Amino acid sequence: MQTKLNRQIKCGIFLLLLVLISGVCRADEINIDFISKLGGGITEDAISGNYAYLGQGQDIVVMDITNNTNPTKVTAITTDGLVKDIVISGTTAYVADNTGGFLIFDLTDPSSPNLIGKFSDPGNVMGVTVSDTYAYLSCASEGLYIVDITNPSLSMTRTGRYDTTGDAQGVDVSGDYAYVADGSNLTVINVGTPASPTFADNLSTTGAIDVTVAGNYTYIACGAAGLAIADISTPTSLTSASTLDTAGYTQNIAVAANLCFIADGLNGLVVVNVTEPQFPSLESTHAITGYSYNVVVADDIAYVASGYSGFTIVDVSDPASVGDVGSYDGSGYARDVTFSNDKAYVAYGHGGLLTVDVANPSSPEIQSRFTTTSFCSGVTTSDNYVYLAAAEGGLIVFDASVLSPLTGLSPLVSDREEIGDYAYDVAVSGNHAYVAANATGLVIFDATSKTSIRRVGTYNTNGRSEDVAVSDNYAYVADGLNGLVIVDVSTPASPTIAGSYDTPGHAYGITVAGNYAYVADGSTGLLIFNITDVSAPELISTYDTAGSAITVAVQGDYSFVADDTRGVAVLNISNVSSVTHAGDFNTAGTSYGVAVSGNDAYVADHNNGLVILRLQPEVVNESVGVYNNEGTWVLWSETFDYPEEVGFGCANTQPIVGDWDGDGIREVGIYNTAGNNFLIRNETNEAGYDLLGLGWTGATPVVGDWNGDGAEEVGVYDNAGTWALWNTTTNSADSVDIAGFGWANTRPVVGDWDGDNITELGIYNTAGNNFVIQGTFGPQVIGLGWSGVTPVVGDWNGNGTEEVGVYDNAGNWALWDQGTNSAIVTVFGWVNTRPVVGDWNGDNTTELGIYNTAGDNFLVQTDSGYDVIGLGWAGVTPVVGAWA
């Protein structure tokens, strides 16, 4: 037991609405969690019966191909890495997941693949094949790994390993030999004793990306060098049989009968006759939109993973004349993203422009698509319009209020001719659009009339303009190797140079906030300039990120850098002269663009599509506090082991606490029973609080994250089945969300019952001694409780979902366990104590506690027993929160 300092608390009664006695520190470090992803290029496929399993970024997408002319999506599983290879055997899928390791899924129900095995030892798993009871993994610089798959588990270990001399990209096995495409050669390894693999032979090739064994020959995908065939009739003495230049970039080969089907990059699908392997002959070449990465052949049908264009199904019954049968449209490669009104607008390269509904960030949905013939690399919004930089396609403007599910956003105008070069990106200010147009420089359009935009000015920046930001009368251009160029656009028809700075790296991206310009300068990292004097921008800070800084966004005290292959870097810029690292998240793809709104970051992750991340400050342990219902709070600080006194409220008010701004720290608030309204603390508001007109006589206040945006909101329950939940989108009492859930004489409980980061409703039925909570498929009844108990809510097992519980105010707790559908009964406390629950130690598990009204103190659970916190006085209400 540990007894914390018991101090005499002298409590004043504050009649002022807000008197701040002690400051609350803000966490500097940002925790970043993966929420969801959407789209990306399809680079891998495997076929089993009526189902295709596609690798789309870090997703395994299951497709029903019963009707080849119209394949339909069944489900998708998100993995940790980029899906590089999939092998199906029976009802089991074996997946090479790059940095995510080696995964095994049970496919008994294709609509619900179940992860049953994982091997995480190697750094990068690029390819997989299965033979008997072993999986053989090509692991890049780590060589060949062998894993026993007899009894899959989530903590499998390797059986054997052979460190090849090159970069192991692909592998196939025949008999006692593994054939590894090892970058610059084909390496043969004797795996007759899996625990002790040994070298057998190798054959030098011009590149080796993948390998397929058929009979006495291996067929090697050699990239730009095309197809290489090796005679392996004697595995310890390889000989080259032949080569064939396919005209594309050979990625993968499938062999069926005497034919090779080659996924040949931009060259599409190539069919080669190998009846005589020493003399391969071209049968046909079939153009496929996109980039052919992988091919599988079954029953005269070739299934091609075609990169940004998706998944293409080809009839190959006549090898000399193949033709498309059906396709599944992939989203393309995400190059840039912007956010507006619960929608993410994504420039998807050759995939065009996607409008994605992200009102629920956990489940983004494509709302519309606009397909272009050119490459889309930049996008921004202004008012109700979307501006798309579409390379040779120029600047395209859309009315975002006009949505058509079939054709996507309706373009108002496309100015292709007047760009002059390649439209990289676009910024909008007032009635003008500013385009970073590569070698042309900065091109300015009058967009007063969206249906007839016209070019009014051009400025040659002397570099290659790749991004632009506009503030006041100046355009700030990221000009490639030419650095930062500042252009005076006060007269759009006659732009002039204002200032410049030759940055040490490659200026890819730029944003402006206040008196500072933030430049993503490639390998140099993030540069910050003081632009008070635009004629002489002053470099005041440089931060070298782990990757190559491509674009940058700024929100509050933080900058968010799209850092190429290293994901997203978050930097604390509260002191621009001394930038510090605040957090990072290494996405599975290549981060080219980032937009931030509230607690969510939207990342254009190239081949991995759109990635949504949740930003949370470093975990702050929860602690206790008290409120005297007249305006005085005393909150126990875990950081300083000391009580902090805060004045907020007035007489006859009830305490509420919530994370109103989504920063991971709970702020105080009150429910005013006399005025039927809430006051919640808001330090960014001049008054120091927000007044929310919501409530009625007899209502019970509640707090929850009703929309999953990371910030909590207030609500009320009338104890008779009617809820009114504050809507932060409308911020109007006239537009509160009214919900019916419950009946008379029930008490409200709220919690994240399903772990989706959205708070759902529930009630405790005092008459029936049970709970009813909102479930995915309707109300769920939980038989738990007895007369006189107090309901509680917490994540008792740390699995990310909250459960209900009860306390009898005499030391006895019953906590519901969703896993066993039963109650866990425990004892903590004694008679005449009130329950408090919280994550006291920051382990994401809710622990128990009590407030002792007789002793005016708290007892909270610890690993070693309990802590006593001397805090309280007669008549106060206990509260719990992460204060600082």
Residue, then its C-alpha position, 0 to 999 in steps of 0.5 A: m500500500q502507498t499512502k499519498l500526501n494527505r493535505q488539508i484542502k481549503c475550499g473557496i466558493f467561486l461565483l465566477l464562471l471561470v477562474l483558473i488557479s493552476g495551469v494544465c500542461r499539454a502533452d508534447e508527444i503525439n501517439i499515432d494509431f492506424i484507423s483505416k485505409l482505402g484503395g491502392g494498387i493491386t499487385e498480387d492475386a491468387i485464385s481458389g475456386n470461385y474466389a480471387y484473393l488480391g493484394q491491394g496495398q496492405d489489404i487482402v481483398v476477397m473477390d467472388i469471381t463466379n461470374n468472371t464478367n463481373p467480379t464482386k468484392v466480398t470483404a477485405i482484411t487489412t494487414d500490417g505490411l504491403v501484401k507481396d505474395i499470396v499462396i492458397s492451399g486448400t482452405t488456407a492462405y499463406v501471405a508474404d506481407n513485407t514488413g508485416g511478416f508471414l501470415i496464415f489465414d483460414l479461408t473456410d469462410p471466404s467472407s471472413p478470413n481468420l488469421i491463425g498464424k504469424f511469423s514476424d522474425p524477418g525484416n521483409v517477406m517478399g515471396v512465399t511458397v509451400s511444400d508439404t509441411y513447410a513454408y519457404l520465404s524469400c526475405a530480401s537481404e535476409g535470404l531464405y527462411i523456412v517455417d514449419i506450418t504443421n501447427p500454425s500459431l500467432s508466434m511461429t518460429r523459423t525452422g531454418r535459414y539460408d543467407t543468399t548473397g543477393d536480394a531474395q525476391g521470389v521463391d519456388v520449391s521442387g523436391d528437395y530444392a528451393y529456387v530463389a530469385d536473388g536479384s542478380n542470379l538464381t540460387v538453388i538451395n538444398v532443403g532436404t533437411p529444412a533445419s540445415p539448408t545448404f547451397a546447391d548451385n546458382l546461375s547468373t541472370t540479368g536481374a531475377i525478380d520471381v521464379t516459377v518451376a515447371g518440370n525440369y525448367t525454371y522460368i525466371a522473371c528478369g525485369a527489363a531483361g524479360l524471360a530467362i529459362a534454366d535447365i534444372s534437371t540436375p539442381t546442383s549443375l544449372t544451365s541456361a536454356s534460353t532468354l526472351d526479351t518481352a519488350g516490357y518489365t517482366q514481373n511474374i510468370a505463370v506456366a500452364a501446359n506449354l505456355c508461359f503467361i507473363a505479367d510484363g509491366l506496362n507491356g501488359l500480358v505476354v503469352v510465350n510458347v515454351t514447347e521447346p524451352q530452348f526456343p521460346s516463341l512469342e504467341s501474343t501480347h495483350a495490352i492491359t490498362g495499368y501495370s501488370y504485376n502478377v498473373v494466375v491462370a486457371d481453366d483458360i482464364a488469366y487473372v492479372a493484378s494490374g496495378y493502378s487499374g485494378f484486377t483484369i480477367v482475360d480469356v486465354s483459351d486461344p493463346a494467339s488471340v486473347g481478350d478481356v472478360g471482366s475487371y475490378d476497378g482499383s483506385g490507383y496510386a494516391r498522390d495528394v489529399t485534401f479534406s473538407n466537410d467530412k470528405a477526403y478528396v484524393a488525387y489518385g494518379h491515373g485513377g483520377l479523383l476520388t471523393v471519399d466519405v470519411a464521416n466515420p474514419s473507421s470505415p471510409e467509403i468511395q462516394s464518387r470517382f472522376t476518371t481522367t486520361s492524365f495523371c492527377s497529382g494535386v488537389t485542393t478545395s475552396d468553398n464548394y469547389v474542388y480544384l484538381a491538378a491533372a498533369e497534361g490535363g491541366l486544371i480541372v474544376f468541380d462543383a463538389s455539391v453535384l455528385s453522380p454515383l456513375t460518373g463521379l464529380s461533374p467537372l465544370v471546366s478543364d483548362r488543358e491547353e493553357i497550362g503550358d506544361y505539367a500541372y503538379d499542384v494547385a492553390v486557391s485564394g479568393n477568385h484566383a487559382y494558382v498552379a505549380a506547372n513544372a517548367t512553366g513555373l507559376v500559372i494564375f487563373d481567374a476562377t471568378s466564373k467556374t464555368s469559364i476559368r481563364r489564364v491571366g498570368t504566368y511567372n517563370t520561376n526558373g526551376r520546376s514548380e511542384d507545389v504552391a501556397v498563397s498568403d495575402n498577395y504572395a504565392y510561395v512556390a516549391d520550385g524543385l532544385n531551385g528551392l523557394v520562390i516567392v512571387d508577388v501576385s497582387t496584380p495577377a496579370s503581372p506577377t513579379i519576383a518578390g524573393s527567393y532562397d536556394t534550399p540545399g535539397h529538392a523543394y517538393g512541398i510548401t505550406v504557409a502559416g502566419n509569418y512562416a513558410y514550411v518547405a518539404d525539402g526532400s532529403t534535407g527534411l523540413l525547412i522553416f523560413n521567417i517570411t516577414d520580409v518576403s524579399a529576404p526569407e530567413l531560414i530559421s530552422t531545419y529538421d532532418t526527417a528520417g525519410s525524404a520530405i515530400t509535402v507538409a501540413v501545419q495544424g496548431d503547434y505541429s507540422f505533419v510531413a509526408d516523408d516518402t518511404r518513412g510514412v508521416a513525421v510529426l514535429n513540434i513547431s511551438n518554438v520554430s527556432s527549435v523544432t522537436h520530434a513529436g511522433d511518427f508513423n511508418t505507413a505501409g506505402t510511400s507517403y506523398g501527401v498529408a492533410v490534417s483535420g482535428n485528430d485525424a490525418y489523411v495520408a496519400d500513401h501512393n501504392n497503399g491508397l488513402v490511409i487514415l491515422r488517429l492523432q492522440p497526445e502521449v497517454v496520460n494516466e487517469s486520476v481522481g478529483v472532486y467537485n463541490n457542485e458550486g464551482t470549485w474543483v480539486l483535481w489530483s495531479e499524477t504528474f506532481d502527486y499534488p492536488e490542483e484547484v480549479g474554479f469553474g462553475c456556479a451553485n447548483t451545477q453538476p460536474i461533467v468531464g470530457d476530452w472536448d478538443g480531442d487532445g487526450i486530456r480531459e477538461v472540466g464542464i458543468y451541467n446547469t440544472a437551472g438553465n438547462n445548459f452546459l458550460i464546457r471549458n475551452e481555452t481557445n475561446e476568449a470567454g474561456y468556455d463554450l455555452l451549449g443550450l441543451g437539456w430539460t428538467g430532470a434530465t441526466p447529463v452524459v458524455g461520449d464521442w458520438n461521431g468517432d472524431g476523437a473529441e467528446e461531446v455532451g448529451v442528456y437522457d430523460n430517464a424514460g427513453t429519450w436522448a439528445l446528443w450534441n452535434t459538433t458539426t452543426n453546433s446548434a441546439d436546433s440540430v441535436d441528434i435525438a435518439g430513442f433508446g430505453w424506457a421509464n425508470t432507467r439510468p443511462v450508461v454509455g460506452d464504446w461497446d464494439g471498439d469502433n471509437i464511437t460511443e454507443l448508448g445503453i441503459y441500466n434497468t433498475a426494475g429488471n436488474n439488467f442492462v440493455i446496450q446498443g449492438t451491431f444487430g440491435p439491442q443486447v440484453i445483459g443480465l447483471g445487477w441487483s437492487g441498490v447497485t450503481p452501474v459502471v462502465g470500463d474496459w476491464n480486460g484492455n481489449g479496446t471495447e468497453e463493458v458494463g459492471v455494477y457496484d453495491n456501494a459496500g465493496n462488491w463489484a460484478l464486471w461483465d466479460q464479453g468473452t465468456n458472457s458472464a460476470i467477474v465478481t470481485v471485492f474492493g471497498w467497504v460500506n458507504t463508499r462510492p465507485v470510481v473507475g479509471d485507467w490509473n496506470g496507463d495500460n489501457t485497462t480500467e481499474l477499480g477505485i472507491y471514494n470514501t465519503a466518511g474519510d474524504n479520500f480515494l482508494v485506487q487499485t494498483d498492481s501491488g494492492y492500492d493507493v490512498i489519495g487524501l482528497g475530498w470533503a463533505g458533500v463533494t462529487p467524485v470525478v475521474g479524468a486524465w487531467a495532465 
